[in-house]
Amino acid sequence: LEQFGWQPPDYLVVPGGNLGNSSAFGKAFTELKGHGFIEKVPRIVIVQAAGANPLARMWASGSKELRALDRPNTVATAIRIGNPRSWKKALQAIEFTGGLVMDVTDEEIGEAKAEIGRDGIGCEPASATTLAGIRKLVSAGKLDRDATIAAVLTGHALKDTDFIIRAHQQVQDREPASICTHYRCRMNLAVHSEFEIRVPGSIANLGPGFDTLAVAVQLYLTLSVRILPGANELQFHFIDCHIDGENYIERSFRFLALQRGGSFPSLRVEVRSEIPPKGGLGSSAAATVAGLRLYEAIAGPLPVQGLLNAACALEGHPDNVAAALLGGLTISCQMPDRSAFAVKLQWPESLAFIVLTPQLALATAASREALPVLVAREDAVFNLQRVALLLEALQSRNFSLLREALQDRIHQPFRQHLVPGLERALALEHPDLLGVCLSGAGPSVVALAERNLAEVQDVLESAFQAEGIRFTVRKLRAHQERESILDPIPTWANR
């Protein structure tokens, strides 16, 4: 308060572990206001790590009782607490100040710690939750950008040196010039003039989850990048693939560069892609995400939420880009302010995709034009029920539910005339065929199976052979998320 001239900030953001600090701040502001030292109290925001978040869970559920976590897990060891002692007092502080409780992932904590480190401040991971929380709230439009915010850093870097040592060891153990889209890793400084970025393709909608569900698959767009002398020039070379229309990689790269207003080194970029263009397998989303990751590789780590918002703004819908950014199965939601939010889940490892891509290009825009503007309420309810059923089937591994859970009334029936063979494919039956759906806007069609993939492939092919259409079949697995490496790196401008 002395630093603010006894004018309280609008928000006070504190890490949430055992919640003693939060409780103490609440008591202090109560007494200060009661004695007339301040006229208003700041809204206290408690930020917990997602792996140790009993109060945040309680707050989100609206419950009045805290459920302890038996095995809290987070890189922020100082707040790795599953049963905080002071939760009742902390809750009183939140209610008195009109504050809130939230959580952030370890990845977001690492990004925030790197950002704080670039300002010359060495803090422990637990302290970095405050900045991570602020960034998340701002990206979601829940904080006024003009608000006065005080973030409390509770400990310096030497309080938790294991995090720093572990991060540097992981960098040394990785392939030196690899930057994978979901790993948040960076160029080895010793060979930083060349590096590679790999982004997965994706299967969106999964039947009823129109513009909501997607899963990343092991089909990749790869950038081989070399830093050239000079600045602000991009050279693209497409190897074994072609570009039809605008270069989405360059578009998204320059979108971020323009927003951040900085210079960048000239780059030579070789592009290779296993993802068929206009095939309904997320080719444009992968290109968009690749451009964002390319800029991030040069400029330094950026918040995932910001990347998702940028990708959604460029693509127009969040499903494919969320999967390309996060890996695994994603559930995405577009907010009223056009920002996006996404949740990632693990796709069952045993569940394979047999993907048949007819040799006919189908632009997403053309496929969307086939859809009605309005849908009947009973059809909307039909899809809502099956989205819930699908998520339960995938999480419980009760795959006998998949055939019904993949049913849809909102988009697939209206696209059947665009994809000859689709109607027949959706009606296929086989003991090992768990379900069929259109991939994204099409024309690719996906069959799900655990076993006898060759037989399931034959059954799927039979639906299209009668149409006399040539096609390509791929057997794919989900591209799952792995642990991140979060090491602060110098920007190009500071090298």
C-alpha positions in Angstrom: 0.0 0.0 0.0 2.9 2.4 0.7 4.2 1.7 -2.8 0.7 2.7 -4.2 0.5 5.8 -2.1 -2.1 4.2 0.1 -4.4 3.9 -2.9 -5.3 0.2 -3.0 -5.0 -1.5 -6.4 -8.1 -2.8 -8.1 -6.8 -6.4 -7.8 -4.4 -8.3 -5.6 -3.3 -11.6 -7.1 -1.7 -14.2 -4.7 -0.6 -17.8 -5.1 -2.9 -20.4 -3.4 -1.3 -23.2 -1.4 -2.1 -23.5 2.3 -3.9 -20.2 1.8 -2.4 -18.5 4.9 -1.2 -15.5 2.8 -4.7 -15.1 1.2 -6.3 -15.2 4.7 -3.8 -12.7 6.1 -4.4 -10.2 3.2 -8.2 -10.5 3.7 -7.8 -9.8 7.4 -5.5 -6.9 6.8 -7.8 -5.2 4.3 -10.8 -5.8 6.5 -9.1 -4.0 9.4 -7.6 -1.2 7.2 -11.0 -0.4 5.8 -12.7 -0.6 9.2 -10.2 1.9 10.7 -10.7 4.3 7.8 -7.1 3.9 6.3 -8.6 2.9 2.9 -11.9 3.6 1.3 -12.0 0.5 -0.9 -10.5 -3.0 -0.8 -8.8 -4.7 -3.7 -10.5 -7.8 -5.1 -8.3 -10.7 -4.0 -7.6 -13.3 -6.7 -6.3 -16.6 -5.5 -4.4 -18.6 -8.2 -3.8 -22.3 -7.6 -1.9 -24.8 -9.7 -4.3 -27.1 -11.7 -2.7 -30.2 -10.1 -3.2 -28.9 -6.6 -6.5 -26.9 -6.8 -9.0 -28.0 -4.1 -10.2 -24.4 -3.5 -10.5 -23.6 -7.2 -12.6 -26.8 -7.8 -14.8 -25.9 -4.9 -15.2 -22.3 -6.2 -16.0 -23.5 -9.7 -18.6 -26.1 -8.5 -20.3 -23.7 -6.1 -19.9 -26.1 -3.2 -19.6 -25.0 0.4 -17.3 -27.7 1.4 -13.7 -28.3 0.3 -12.8 -31.8 -1.0 -9.1 -32.5 -0.3 -6.8 -33.9 -3.0 -5.0 -37.0 -1.9 -2.2 -36.7 -4.5 -1.6 -33.0 -5.5 0.8 -32.7 -8.3 2.5 -29.6 -9.7 5.9 -28.2 -10.5 5.1 -25.4 -8.1 6.2 -27.3 -5.0 5.5 -24.5 -2.6 1.8 -24.7 -3.3 1.6 -28.5 -3.8 -1.0 -28.8 -1.1 -4.1 -30.9 -1.4 -5.8 -30.0 1.9 -5.1 -26.4 2.8 -5.6 -25.5 6.4 -6.8 -21.9 6.0 -9.4 -22.4 3.2 -12.3 -21.1 5.3 -10.5 -17.9 6.1 -9.4 -17.5 2.5 -12.9 -18.0 1.3 -14.1 -15.2 3.7 -11.4 -12.9 2.2 -12.6 -13.7 -1.3 -16.2 -13.1 -0.4 -15.5 -9.8 1.5 -13.4 -8.4 -1.4 -15.6 -9.7 -4.3 -12.6 -11.7 -5.5 -12.3 -15.1 -7.2 -10.4 -18.3 -7.2 -8.9 -19.9 -10.3 -6.2 -22.3 -11.4 -3.5 -22.4 -14.1 -1.6 -25.3 -15.7 2.1 -26.1 -15.1 2.7 -25.0 -18.7 1.2 -21.6 -18.0 3.2 -21.3 -14.8 6.4 -22.1 -16.7 5.5 -19.5 -19.3 4.9 -16.9 -16.7 8.1 -17.7 -14.8 10.0 -17.2 -18.1 8.3 -13.9 -18.7 9.2 -12.7 -15.1 12.8 -13.9 -15.7 13.2 -11.8 -18.8 12.6 -8.8 -16.6 15.5 -9.8 -14.4 13.5 -11.3 -11.5 14.2 -14.8 -10.4 11.1 -16.2 -8.7 10.0 -19.7 -7.7 7.3 -21.4 -9.8 4.7 -20.9 -7.1 5.1 -17.1 -7.4 4.7 -17.2 -11.2 1.1 -18.5 -10.8 0.1 -14.9 -10.2 1.2 -13.6 -13.6 -0.1 -16.8 -15.2 -3.5 -16.1 -13.6 -3.5 -12.4 -14.7 -2.6 -13.4 -18.3 -5.4 -16.0 -18.4 -8.0 -13.6 -17.0 -7.0 -10.8 -19.5 -7.1 -13.3 -22.4 -10.6 -14.3 -21.3 -11.7 -10.7 -21.1 -12.3 -10.9 -17.3 -9.9 -8.2 -16.4 -10.0 -4.6 -17.5 -6.7 -3.9 -19.2 -6.6 -0.5 -17.5 -7.0 -2.0 -14.0 -4.3 -1.6 -11.4 -3.1 -5.0 -10.5 -0.6 -6.1 -7.8 0.9 -9.6 -8.1 2.6 -11.0 -5.1 5.8 -12.9 -5.6 6.2 -15.0 -2.5 9.7 -16.6 -3.1 12.8 -16.2 -5.1 14.3 -18.7 -7.6 16.6 -20.3 -5.0 13.6 -21.5 -3.0 12.9 -24.1 -5.7 16.0 -24.8 -7.8 14.9 -28.3 -8.8 12.5 -26.8 -11.4 15.3 -24.8 -13.1 17.8 -27.8 -13.0 15.1 -30.2 -14.4 14.2 -27.8 -17.2 17.8 -27.4 -18.3 18.5 -31.1 -18.1 15.4 -31.8 -20.3 16.7 -29.3 -22.9 20.0 -31.0 -23.0 18.4 -34.5 -23.3 16.2 -33.5 -26.3 17.2 -33.5 -29.9 19.0 -30.2 -30.4 17.1 -28.6 -33.2 13.5 -29.8 -32.6 10.6 -27.6 -31.7 7.3 -29.6 -31.6 4.1 -27.7 -31.6 2.7 -29.3 -28.4 6.0 -29.5 -26.5 6.8 -25.8 -26.0 10.4 -26.6 -26.5 13.0 -24.3 -28.1 16.0 -24.3 -30.3 19.3 -25.5 -28.8 21.3 -22.2 -28.6 24.4 -24.0 -30.0 22.6 -24.8 -33.2 19.9 -22.2 -33.3 20.4 -21.2 -36.9 18.3 -24.3 -38.0 15.3 -25.9 -36.4 12.1 -27.8 -37.1 8.5 -27.3 -36.2 5.9 -30.1 -36.5 2.2 -29.7 -36.2 -0.4 -32.5 -36.3 -3.5 -32.7 -38.4 -6.9 -33.2 -36.8 -10.3 -34.8 -37.1 -13.0 -32.4 -36.1 -16.7 -32.7 -35.1 -16.5 -36.5 -34.4 -20.2 -36.8 -35.4 -22.4 -34.6 -33.1 -19.6 -32.3 -31.8 -20.0 -29.7 -34.5 -17.4 -26.9 -34.2 -16.7 -28.2 -30.7 -14.8 -31.5 -30.6 -11.5 -32.4 -32.4 -8.7 -34.9 -32.0 -5.1 -34.5 -33.1 -3.8 -37.3 -35.3 -0.3 -38.5 -36.3 -0.3 -36.8 -39.7 2.0 -33.9 -39.8 2.9 -30.5 -41.3 6.6 -30.0 -40.9 8.6 -26.7 -41.2 12.4 -26.9 -41.6 13.6 -23.5 -40.8 16.9 -21.7 -41.3 17.7 -18.2 -40.1 19.2 -16.0 -42.8 21.2 -12.8 -42.7 19.0 -9.7 -42.7 15.6 -9.0 -41.3 11.9 -9.2 -42.0 12.0 -11.5 -45.1 10.3 -14.9 -45.3 11.2 -17.4 -48.0 8.9 -20.4 -48.4 9.7 -23.5 -50.3 7.0 -26.2 -50.6 8.5 -29.7 -50.9 6.2 -32.5 -52.1 3.2 -30.4 -51.4 1.6 -27.4 -53.1 -0.3 -24.3 -51.9 -3.7 -23.5 -53.3 -4.4 -19.8 -52.5 -3.1 -17.9 -49.5 -0.1 -19.1 -47.5 -1.7 -19.6 -44.1 1.7 -20.2 -42.4 2.9 -16.7 -43.5 -0.5 -15.2 -42.7 -0.4 -16.2 -39.1 3.3 -15.5 -38.6 2.8 -11.9 -39.8 -0.4 -11.6 -37.8 1.5 -12.0 -34.6 4.5 -10.0 -35.8 2.2 -7.1 -36.6 0.4 -7.3 -33.3 3.7 -7.4 -31.3 5.3 -4.7 -33.5 8.7 -6.2 -33.5 11.3 -7.0 -36.1 12.3 -10.6 -36.9 15.2 -12.3 -38.6 14.9 -13.4 -42.2 13.9 -17.0 -42.5 14.1 -19.8 -45.1 11.2 -22.2 -44.5 10.8 -25.6 -46.2 7.3 -26.9 -45.9 6.4 -30.6 -46.0 2.9 -31.9 -45.4 1.3 -35.3 -44.9 -2.1 -33.6 -44.5 -4.1 -33.6 -47.7 -5.4 -30.1 -48.5 -9.2 -29.7 -48.5 -9.5 -33.2 -47.2 -11.2 -32.4 -43.9 -8.1 -33.3 -41.8 -7.2 -29.9 -40.5 -4.7 -28.8 -43.1 -5.5 -25.1 -42.8 -5.6 -25.2 -39.0 -2.2 -26.9 -39.0 -0.8 -24.2 -41.3 -2.2 -21.5 -39.1 -0.8 -23.0 -35.9 2.6 -23.7 -37.6 2.9 -19.9 -38.5 2.1 -19.0 -34.9 4.7 -21.5 -33.5 7.2 -20.2 -36.0 6.9 -16.7 -34.7 7.0 -18.0 -31.1 10.2 -19.9 -31.9 11.8 -16.6 -32.9 10.2 -14.2 -30.4 10.2 -16.4 -27.3 7.4 -18.3 -25.4 3.9 -17.0 -25.8 0.8 -17.9 -23.7 -1.2 -20.8 -25.1 -4.4 -18.9 -24.5 -3.1 -16.0 -26.7 -2.1 -18.4 -29.4 -5.5 -20.1 -29.3 -7.3 -16.8 -29.6 -5.1 -15.7 -32.5 -5.6 -19.0 -34.3 -9.4 -18.8 -33.8 -9.5 -15.3 -35.1 -7.7 -16.4 -38.2 -9.6 -19.7 -38.8 -13.0 -18.5 -37.7 -13.7 -21.5 -35.4 -11.6 -23.1 -32.6 -12.0 -26.9 -33.0 -9.2 -27.9 -35.3 -6.7 -25.3 -34.1 -7.3 -26.3 -30.5 -6.3 -29.9 -31.3 -3.3 -28.8 -33.4 -2.1 -26.6 -30.4 -2.9 -28.9 -27.5 -2.8 -32.5 -28.8 -5.2 -35.2 -27.8 -9.0 -34.7 -27.7 -10.1 -31.1 -27.3 -13.3 -29.5 -26.3 -13.4 -25.9 -27.5 -15.8 -23.0 -26.9 -16.0 -19.6 -28.5 -16.8 -16.8 -26.1 -19.2 -13.8 -26.9 -16.1 -11.6 -27.3 -14.8 -14.1 -30.0 -12.0 -15.3 -27.8 -11.7 -19.1 -27.4 -11.4 -21.6 -24.6 -10.3 -25.2 -24.9 -10.0 -28.2 -22.7 -7.8 -31.1 -23.6 -8.4 -34.8 -22.7 -6.6 -38.0 -23.4 -7.8 -40.0 -26.5 -7.9 -43.7 -25.7 -4.7 -45.2 -27.0 -6.3 -48.4 -28.2 -8.8 -46.6 -30.4 -7.5 -46.3 -34.0 -8.7 -44.2 -36.9 -9.2 -45.7 -40.4 -9.5 -42.6 -42.5 -10.7 -42.8 -46.1 -10.1 -39.6 -48.2 -11.9 -39.5 -51.6 -10.0 -37.9 -54.3 -12.2 -34.8 -54.5 -11.3 -31.5 -53.0 -13.9 -30.0 -50.8 -13.3 -26.5 -49.4 -14.6 -25.9 -45.9 -16.5 -22.8 -47.0 -18.4 -24.8 -49.7 -19.2 -27.5 -47.2 -20.5 -24.9 -44.7 -22.8 -23.4 -47.4 -24.7 -26.7 -47.5 -25.8 -26.3 -43.9 -29.1 -24.8 -42.8 -29.1 -21.5 -40.9 -31.6 -22.9 -38.3 -32.0 -26.4 -36.9 -35.0 -27.9 -35.2 -35.0 -28.0 -31.4 -35.3 -31.8 -31.3 -32.3 -32.1 -33.6 -30.2 -29.8 -31.3 -31.3 -31.9 -28.3 -30.4 -35.0 -30.2 -26.8 -33.8 -30.8 -26.4 -32.5 -27.3 -27.3 -35.9 -25.9 -24.9 -37.6 -28.1 -22.0 -35.3 -27.4 -22.4 -36.1 -23.7 -22.7 -39.8 -24.5 -19.6 -39.7 -26.7 -17.4 -38.0 -24.1 -18.6 -40.6 -21.5 -17.9 -43.5 -23.9 -14.3 -42.2 -24.6 -13.5 -41.5 -20.9 -15.0 -44.8 -19.5 -13.7 -46.8 -22.5 -17.2 -48.2 -23.0 -16.8 -48.3 -26.8 -20.0 -50.2 -27.3 -21.7 -46.7 -27.0 -19.7 -45.2 -29.9 -22.0 -46.2 -32.7 -24.9 -44.3 -31.2 -22.8 -41.5 -29.8 -21.4 -40.6 -33.2 -24.8 -40.0 -34.7 -25.5 -36.5 -35.9 -28.4 -34.4 -37.3 -26.9 -31.0 -37.6 -24.3 -31.3 -40.4 -23.6 -34.8 -41.8 -27.1 -35.3 -43.4 -26.7 -32.0 -45.3 -23.3 -32.9 -46.6 -24.1 -36.3 -47.9 -24.7 -35.0 -51.4 -21.2 -33.4 -51.4 -19.5 -36.7 -50.5 -20.7 -39.7 -52.6 -20.6 -42.8 -50.5 -21.0 -41.0 -47.1 -24.6 -42.1 -46.6 -23.6 -45.7 -47.2 -20.5 -45.4 -45.0 -22.6 -44.0 -42.1 -24.8 -47.1 -42.2 -22.0 -49.7 -42.3 -22.0 -52.5 -39.8 -19.3 -54.9 -38.7 -18.5 -56.5 -35.3 -15.2 -54.6 -35.1 -16.5 -51.3 -36.6 -17.2 -49.1 -33.6 -18.6 -46.1 -35.5 -18.3 -43.9 -38.5 -18.3 -40.2 -39.0 -17.4 -37.4 -41.4 -14.0 -35.8 -40.6 -14.5 -32.1 -40.3 -16.2 -30.6 -43.3 -15.2 -33.6 -45.4 -14.6 -35.3 -47.7 -12.6 -37.7 -45.5 -14.6 -40.3 -43.6 -13.4 -41.9 -40.4 -14.1 -45.4 -39.0 -13.1 -46.2 -35.4 -11.8 -49.6 -34.4 -9.7 -51.3 -31.8 -8.9 -54.6 -33.6 -9.0 -56.2 -37.1 -8.2 -52.9 -38.7 -7.7 -54.5 -42.1 -11.2 -56.0 -42.1 -12.7 -52.7 -41.0 -10.8 -50.9 -43.8 -12.2 -53.4 -46.3 -15.7 -52.7 -45.1 -15.2 -48.9 -45.3 -13.7 -49.1 -48.8 -16.8 -51.1 -50.0 -19.0 -48.1 -49.4 -17.0 -46.0 -51.9 -16.0 -48.6 -54.4 -19.6 -48.7 -55.6 -19.4 -45.0 -56.3 -16.4 -45.5 -58.6 -14.4 -42.8 -56.7 -10.7 -43.2 -56.2 -9.6 -42.7 -52.6 -6.6 -43.0 -50.2 -6.9 -44.9 -46.9 -4.7 -44.1 -43.8 -4.6 -45.9 -40.5 -3.8 -43.3 -37.9 -3.4 -43.0 -34.1 -4.1 -40.0 -31.9 -1.3 -37.4 -31.4 -1.2 -37.1 -27.6 0.2 -34.3 -25.5 3.4 -34.8 -23.6 5.2 -32.9 -20.9 6.4 -29.4 -21.8 9.9 -27.8 -21.5 9.6 -24.3 -20.2 13.0 -22.6 -20.3 13.3 -18.8 -20.7 15.1 -17.9 -23.9 16.5 -14.7 -25.3 14.5 -13.0 -28.1 16.1 -12.5 -31.4 16.3 -8.7 -30.8 18.4 -9.3 -27.7 20.9 -11.8 -29.2 
